[in-house]
Amino acid sequence: GNICDDSSFGSDEADVVCHQLAYTGASSYGNTGSITIYGTDTNLTAIEDVSCDYSSYLVLLQCSVSSHYSSLCSEDSYDLVVDCYSTRIWDSPSSGQIRLTGGEYSNIGLLEIYCNGEWGTVCDDGFYGTEAR
């Protein structure tokens, strides 16, 4: 689903979206309006009223969101658009950050964690499907 670009969405929230996608932050954000470069869709709004206390959050789950939708968010023209800087977040990682490496795609690969100033692998003792989710 989509995120509705309502009055609560700003630069802090756009930065968090980009952090979750492993980029350093957002260069711009807005709603689709008349922009068709990204195409149009018929997906329903999944969340709105995204509000992040800090732009340093790494995932939207750290922010407050609402699944109660206003009539404004029923229009596709309010679907959120975010442009992220091209610098990947792991170029200057923070302790505890994780990434997948070596896979054919960015969502597959060896699990690594940043700890004590370097990237290292995660031992699989006690790590099963539940932990991977």
Backbone as JSON, one array per atom type, in Angstrom:
{
  "sequence": "GNICDDSSFGSDEADVVCHQLAYTGASSYGNTGSITIYGTDTNLTAIEDVSCDYSSYLVLLQCSVSSHYSSLCSEDSYDLVVDCYSTRIWDSPSSGQIRLTGGEYSNIGLLEIYCNGEWGTVCDDGFYGTEAR",
  "N": [[0.82, -1.19, 0.0], [0.23, 2.36, -0.09], [1.79, 5.35, 1.27], [0.22, 8.1, 2.59], [0.64, 11.45, 1.68], [0.23, 13.69, 3.82], [-0.46, 16.58, 5.89], [1.25, 16.13, 8.07], [3.56, 14.95, 7.19], [6.94, 15.43, 6.65], [10.32, 16.69, 6.22], [11.81, 15.22, 8.13], [10.42, 12.79, 8.26], [10.65, 11.93, 5.6], [13.42, 11.55, 5.48], [13.65, 9.32, 7.21], [12.27, 7.36, 5.75], [14.09, 7.05, 3.64], [16.33, 6.19, 5.11], [15.4, 3.7, 5.96], [15.47, 2.41, 3.56], [18.13, 2.19, 3.26], [19.64, 4.47, 2.58], [21.31, 7.67, 2.98], [19.62, 9.85, 3.45], [16.83, 12.03, 2.55], [16.55, 13.8, -0.49], [14.47, 15.16, -1.6], [10.86, 15.42, -1.34], [7.34, 14.71, -1.66], [3.98, 14.75, -3.01], [2.35, 12.62, -5.44], [0.57, 14.01, -7.12], [0.36, 15.64, -10.08], [2.49, 14.34, -11.13], [3.78, 11.93, -13.23], [5.95, 10.44, -13.75], [6.74, 8.31, -12.17], [4.75, 6.57, -12.59], [1.33, 5.45, -12.17], [-0.89, 4.12, -9.71], [-3.21, 1.78, -8.24], [-3.21, 1.09, -5.67], [-4.27, 0.9, -2.29], [-4.2, 3.3, 0.4], [-1.91, 2.61, 2.93], [-0.83, 3.61, 5.3], [-1.09, 6.73, 7.11], [-0.57, 10.04, 8.42], [2.1, 10.01, 9.33], [4.56, 10.55, 11.67], [7.61, 11.53, 12.79], [9.78, 11.83, 15.51], [12.48, 12.3, 15.32], [14.89, 12.79, 12.75], [16.86, 10.96, 12.57], [15.97, 8.4, 12.99], [15.81, 4.94, 12.01], [13.89, 3.28, 10.86], [10.44, 3.3, 9.78], [8.78, 2.22, 11.7], [9.64, 3.23, 14.09], [8.47, 5.63, 14.27], [5.39, 7.48, 14.81], [2.34, 6.39, 13.45], [-0.73, 6.32, 11.57], [-3.51, 4.25, 10.92], [-5.96, 5.02, 10.29], [-7.82, 6.51, 7.9], [-8.12, 9.61, 6.19], [-10.48, 11.22, 4.0], [-9.07, 12.58, 2.12], [-6.84, 11.0, 1.58], [-7.77, 9.04, -0.07], [-7.44, 9.62, -2.65], [-5.3, 9.06, -5.4], [-3.5, 11.06, -6.02], [-2.34, 11.98, -3.72], [-0.47, 10.16, -2.95], [2.66, 9.32, -1.59], [5.85, 10.55, -2.61], [9.28, 10.07, -2.65], [12.59, 11.16, -2.99], [15.73, 9.87, -2.62], [19.05, 10.58, -1.39], [21.93, 9.46, -3.19], [23.91, 8.21, -1.76], [24.78, 5.4, 0.04], [23.71, 4.24, 3.22], [25.43, 2.65, 4.67], [27.92, 3.58, 4.11], [28.71, 5.27, 6.06], [28.2, 3.91, 8.66], [26.17, 3.17, 11.62], [26.6, 1.85, 14.93], [25.37, -1.42, 15.36], [23.87, -1.49, 13.08], [22.57, -3.36, 10.34], [23.17, -5.33, 7.35], [22.75, -6.86, 4.11], [24.92, -8.69, 2.09], [26.7, -9.53, -0.94], [24.79, -10.9, -2.42], [22.75, -11.55, -5.35], [20.75, -9.71, -5.56], [19.69, -6.81, -3.62], [18.17, -7.65, -1.49], [18.92, -10.15, -0.69], [21.4, -12.21, 0.74], [24.54, -12.46, 2.56], [24.32, -11.99, 5.99], [25.37, -9.2, 7.74], [26.69, -7.3, 10.51], [27.3, -4.11, 11.94], [29.78, -3.39, 14.17], [31.8, -2.22, 16.82], [33.26, -0.54, 15.11], [33.59, -1.93, 12.7], [32.47, -4.09, 10.0], [30.95, -7.25, 10.45], [30.23, -10.79, 10.34], [27.22, -12.65, 11.19], [26.78, -15.16, 13.53], [25.2, -18.33, 13.13], [24.16, -19.87, 15.21], [21.36, -20.75, 16.89], [19.85, -19.09, 15.3], [17.11, -18.86, 13.44], [14.31, -19.29, 11.17], [12.31, -17.67, 12.39], [13.78, -15.59, 13.63], [14.9, -14.43, 11.39], [12.76, -13.21, 10.19]],
  "CA": [[0.0, 0.0, 0.0], [0.91, 3.65, -0.17], [1.79, 6.27, 2.4], [-0.43, 9.33, 2.2], [1.39, 12.67, 1.97], [-0.67, 14.67, 4.44], [0.22, 17.73, 6.49], [2.23, 15.74, 9.09], [4.76, 14.38, 6.56], [7.93, 16.46, 6.35], [11.68, 16.25, 5.9], [12.24, 14.16, 9.06], [9.78, 11.53, 7.85], [11.26, 11.54, 4.32], [14.74, 11.0, 5.81], [13.48, 7.99, 7.79], [11.95, 6.47, 4.63], [15.35, 6.76, 2.95], [17.16, 5.37, 6.0], [14.89, 2.32, 5.91], [15.91, 1.87, 2.27], [19.6, 2.16, 3.37], [20.25, 5.67, 2.05], [21.64, 8.62, 4.04], [18.53, 10.79, 3.7], [16.0, 12.43, 1.41], [16.87, 15.05, -1.16], [13.19, 15.84, -1.79], [9.68, 14.6, -1.11], [6.08, 15.37, -2.0], [2.97, 13.78, -3.43], [2.38, 12.38, -6.87], [-0.12, 15.1, -7.81], [0.33, 15.42, -11.53], [3.73, 13.66, -11.54], [3.52, 10.59, -13.75], [7.23, 9.8, -14.04], [6.81, 7.05, -11.43], [3.56, 5.78, -12.91], [0.19, 5.58, -11.26], [-1.3, 2.82, -9.22], [-4.53, 1.76, -7.61], [-3.03, 0.57, -4.32], [-4.9, 1.67, -1.23], [-3.31, 3.86, 1.41], [-1.64, 1.7, 4.04], [-0.68, 4.43, 6.51], [-1.0, 8.17, 6.98], [-0.19, 10.73, 9.65], [3.43, 9.58, 9.77], [5.21, 11.62, 12.43], [8.85, 11.05, 13.4], [10.36, 12.82, 16.41], [13.86, 12.54, 14.93], [15.24, 12.36, 11.39], [17.89, 9.93, 12.67], [15.37, 7.07, 13.08], [16.22, 4.08, 10.89], [12.73, 2.63, 10.25], [9.17, 3.97, 10.05], [8.16, 1.67, 12.91], [10.06, 4.06, 15.21], [7.63, 6.83, 14.2], [3.97, 7.21, 15.02], [1.58, 6.35, 12.2], [-2.15, 6.04, 11.74], [-4.14, 3.45, 9.86], [-7.28, 5.63, 10.11], [-7.56, 7.33, 6.72], [-9.02, 10.7, 5.84], [-10.96, 11.13, 2.62], [-7.99, 13.12, 1.3], [-5.92, 9.94, 1.22], [-8.37, 8.08, -1.0], [-7.04, 10.04, -3.99], [-3.93, 8.67, -5.73], [-2.63, 12.24, -6.14], [-1.68, 12.23, -2.43], [0.52, 9.12, -2.68], [3.95, 9.91, -1.26], [7.01, 10.38, -3.48], [10.51, 10.46, -1.96], [13.86, 10.98, -3.69], [16.79, 9.71, -1.64], [20.42, 10.78, -1.84], [22.45, 8.2, -3.73], [24.9, 7.64, -0.85], [24.23, 4.33, 0.88], [23.87, 4.53, 4.64], [26.53, 1.91, 5.28], [29.18, 4.27, 3.88], [29.03, 5.83, 7.38], [27.22, 3.18, 9.47], [26.12, 3.32, 13.07], [26.72, 0.58, 15.62], [24.15, -2.22, 15.38], [23.24, -1.51, 11.76], [22.77, -4.62, 9.63], [23.05, -5.28, 5.89], [22.92, -8.11, 3.37], [25.94, -8.48, 1.08], [27.12, -10.64, -1.79], [23.69, -11.52, -3.15], [22.47, -11.02, -6.68], [19.89, -8.56, -5.32], [19.96, -6.2, -2.32], [17.37, -8.28, -0.43], [19.42, -11.51, -0.5], [22.83, -12.25, 0.93], [25.19, -12.74, 3.84], [23.95, -11.02, 7.01], [26.48, -8.59, 8.46], [26.34, -6.29, 11.49], [28.38, -3.16, 12.21], [30.06, -3.42, 15.61], [33.16, -1.83, 17.17], [33.93, 0.12, 14.0], [33.79, -2.75, 11.51], [31.41, -5.02, 9.62], [31.24, -8.65, 10.73], [29.13, -11.7, 10.06], [26.39, -13.07, 12.32], [26.82, -16.6, 13.73], [23.85, -18.87, 12.99], [23.72, -20.66, 16.36], [20.11, -20.26, 17.44], [19.23, -18.16, 14.36], [16.22, -19.65, 12.58], [13.35, -18.54, 10.36], [11.62, -16.67, 13.19], [14.67, -14.47, 13.82], [15.12, -13.8, 10.09], [11.6, -12.38, 9.85]],
  "C": [[0.85, 1.24, 0.0], [0.91, 4.36, 1.18], [1.2, 7.57, 1.88], [0.42, 10.53, 2.61], [0.41, 13.71, 2.51], [0.17, 15.75, 5.13], [1.28, 17.34, 7.52], [3.53, 15.23, 8.48], [5.69, 15.51, 6.16], [9.3, 15.86, 6.1], [12.18, 15.17, 6.84], [11.69, 12.82, 8.62], [10.37, 11.03, 6.53], [12.65, 10.95, 4.56], [14.62, 9.57, 6.35], [13.12, 6.97, 6.7], [13.24, 6.08, 3.91], [16.3, 5.93, 3.81], [16.71, 3.91, 5.96], [15.29, 1.64, 4.61], [17.44, 1.85, 2.16], [20.29, 3.3, 2.64], [20.43, 6.69, 3.18], [20.53, 9.61, 4.35], [17.81, 11.14, 2.42], [16.47, 13.75, 0.82], [15.61, 15.85, -1.45], [12.05, 14.87, -1.51], [8.44, 15.4, -1.51], [5.04, 14.32, -2.32], [2.95, 13.68, -4.94], [1.68, 13.48, -7.64], [-0.24, 14.8, -9.29], [1.59, 14.75, -12.05], [3.39, 12.25, -12.02], [4.81, 9.83, -14.05], [7.36, 8.45, -13.35], [5.63, 6.14, -11.73], [2.44, 6.08, -11.94], [-0.2, 4.19, -10.82], [-2.7, 2.92, -8.64], [-4.43, 1.15, -6.21], [-3.7, 1.48, -3.3], [-3.84, 2.25, -0.31], [-3.15, 2.86, 2.55], [-1.51, 2.46, 5.35], [-0.72, 5.91, 6.14], [-0.65, 8.75, 8.35], [1.12, 10.18, 10.21], [4.09, 10.77, 10.46], [6.42, 11.05, 13.16], [9.43, 12.16, 14.28], [11.77, 13.21, 15.98], [14.11, 12.04, 13.51], [16.27, 11.25, 11.4], [17.31, 8.52, 12.84], [15.75, 6.27, 11.84], [15.06, 3.39, 10.2], [11.45, 3.37, 10.65], [8.48, 3.46, 11.31], [8.57, 2.44, 14.16], [9.21, 5.34, 15.31], [6.19, 6.47, 14.56], [3.27, 7.29, 13.66], [0.11, 6.07, 12.52], [-2.63, 5.17, 10.6], [-5.6, 3.89, 9.69], [-7.12, 6.68, 9.01], [-8.6, 8.43, 6.55], [-9.44, 10.53, 4.39], [-9.92, 11.66, 1.65], [-7.1, 12.01, 0.76], [-6.53, 8.87, 0.33], [-8.04, 8.45, -2.44], [-5.59, 9.66, -4.24], [-2.98, 9.85, -5.8], [-1.94, 12.59, -4.84], [-0.72, 11.1, -2.04], [1.89, 9.78, -2.54], [5.02, 9.57, -2.29], [8.22, 10.87, -2.7], [11.7, 10.18, -2.89], [14.96, 10.96, -2.65], [18.13, 10.08, -2.25], [20.98, 9.44, -2.28], [23.5, 7.54, -2.83], [24.24, 6.59, 0.04], [24.59, 4.59, 2.34], [25.06, 3.78, 5.25], [27.89, 2.48, 4.88], [29.64, 4.98, 5.16], [28.06, 5.21, 8.39], [27.26, 3.52, 10.95], [26.15, 1.93, 13.7], [25.37, -0.13, 15.68], [23.42, -2.27, 14.05], [23.54, -2.84, 11.08], [22.63, -4.4, 8.13], [23.18, -6.69, 5.34], [23.92, -7.83, 2.25], [26.15, -9.73, 0.24], [26.02, -11.33, -2.57], [23.5, -10.89, -4.52], [21.59, -9.78, -6.58], [20.15, -8.04, -3.91], [19.17, -6.83, -1.18], [17.78, -9.73, -0.15], [20.91, -11.41, -0.2], [23.26, -12.6, 2.33], [24.82, -11.63, 4.81], [25.19, -10.53, 7.74], [25.94, -7.54, 9.43], [27.55, -5.4, 11.73], [28.58, -3.06, 13.71], [31.53, -3.08, 15.84], [33.95, -1.31, 15.97], [34.18, -0.72, 12.77], [32.59, -3.66, 11.26], [31.85, -6.44, 9.93], [30.02, -9.51, 10.44], [28.4, -12.08, 11.34], [26.42, -14.59, 12.38], [25.4, -17.15, 13.7], [23.39, -19.75, 14.14], [22.46, -20.04, 16.95], [19.4, -19.26, 16.53], [18.43, -18.97, 13.36], [15.27, -18.73, 11.82], [12.64, -17.43, 11.12], [12.49, -15.43, 13.36], [14.91, -13.72, 12.5], [13.95, -12.9, 9.68], [11.68, -11.09, 10.58]]
}
